[in-house]
Amino acid sequence: AIAKAAHAGQRRRGGEAYINHPARVASQFDAKSIEASIAYLHDVIEDTDETAETLRAKGVDEGVIERVKLLTKQDGRDYRDYLSAVKKDPLARAVKIADMLDNLCDNPTAKQRDKYRYGIMLLAI
């Protein structure tokens, strides 16, 4: 419900509702798992007005918030450094791989394809 409200009105490249992306990522995990919760929320800090504090105020588990923060890209941070940090956390790593696989199915540009392939290879090793 938090992800759905946060992404309300947002669209993906092809025009579909943005919430479909985190829902597909979450569908790769058991519905009641922490990974599914992380997956639903993985883009909310990065792409919406939600913050760690607003998620905490809404009762989101601290472990979920920490992984969502880890998955949130920061301006100026090197992509390899970002992925190296994600790789150290098995839950964040699993969600990031599922995220990139879904992104590869969404008509990515050649540059995006290369980026996601590189990311998946780095995280899978």
BELWO-V460015 format. One record per residue. RES is the residue in one small letter. PHI is phi in whole degrees, -180 to 180 (none if undefined). PSI is psi in whole degrees, 0 to 359 (NA if undefined). OMEGA is omega in radians with two decimals (* if undefined). Layout:
BEGIN
RES/PHI/PSI/OMEGA
RES/PHI/PSI/OMEGA
END
This chain:
BEGIN
a/none/322/3.13
i/-65/314/3.14
a/-64/318/-3.14
k/-61/315/3.12
a/-67/319/-3.10
a/-66/322/-3.10
h/-93/6/-3.12
a/-55/130/3.11
g/85/348/3.12
q/-81/148/-3.13
r/-128/151/3.04
r/-84/175/-3.13
r/-50/315/-3.09
g/-81/0/3.10
g/98/353/3.13
e/-71/157/3.09
a/-59/133/-3.08
y/-59/324/-3.07
i/-59/338/3.11
n/-61/327/3.13
h/-65/302/3.12
p/-62/330/3.10
a/-66/319/3.10
r/-66/319/3.11
v/-62/314/3.14
a/-64/329/-3.11
s/-66/348/3.11
q/-80/356/-3.09
f/-127/163/3.04
d/-57/135/-3.02
a/-57/331/-3.09
k/-103/12/-3.10
s/-84/161/3.06
i/-64/326/3.12
e/-61/319/3.12
a/-64/319/3.10
s/-63/316/3.10
i/-62/316/-3.11
a/-62/315/3.12
y/-60/325/-3.04
l/-100/2/-2.95
h/-60/337/-3.14
d/-109/0/-2.99
v/-69/323/3.12
i/-72/322/-3.09
e/-73/322/-2.94
d/-118/4/-3.12
t/-139/185/3.12
d/-82/358/3.13
e/-67/149/3.07
t/-132/172/3.05
a/-58/321/-3.12
e/-67/318/3.14
t/-69/325/3.08
l/-65/317/3.12
r/-60/316/3.14
a/-64/335/3.12
k/-89/3/3.06
g/88/15/3.12
v/-70/136/3.14
d/-55/137/-3.10
e/-61/324/3.10
g/-64/323/3.08
v/-66/314/-3.13
i/-60/316/-3.12
e/-62/320/3.12
r/-70/322/3.10
v/-63/319/3.09
k/-62/318/3.13
l/-63/323/-3.13
l/-80/351/-3.12
t/-82/119/3.12
k/-70/142/3.14
q/-113/137/3.12
d/-55/136/3.08
g/84/351/-3.13
r/-83/132/3.12
d/-61/135/-3.08
y/-60/319/3.14
r/-65/319/3.10
d/-63/318/3.10
y/-59/310/-3.12
l/-67/325/3.11
s/-63/322/3.09
a/-68/317/3.12
v/-62/319/-3.09
k/-60/331/-3.11
k/-71/342/-3.13
d/-111/112/-3.06
p/-57/324/-3.14
l/-71/313/3.11
a/-63/321/3.13
r/-60/313/-3.13
a/-62/318/3.14
v/-67/319/-3.12
k/-64/319/3.10
i/-63/315/3.11
a/-62/321/3.11
d/-61/311/-3.11
m/-67/323/3.08
l/-62/319/3.09
d/-66/319/3.11
n/-61/326/3.10
l/-67/339/3.14
c/-91/5/-3.02
d/-114/44/3.12
n/50/56/-3.14
p/-71/158/3.01
t/-71/167/3.11
a/-59/319/3.12
k/-63/317/3.11
q/-66/319/3.10
r/-57/313/-3.14
d/-62/318/3.14
k/-62/312/-3.10
y/-68/321/3.10
r/-62/315/3.10
y/-59/314/-3.13
g/-61/315/3.14
i/-64/317/3.12
m/-63/317/3.14
l/-63/317/-3.11
l/-76/334/-3.06
a/-82/341/-3.08
i/-79/NA/*
END
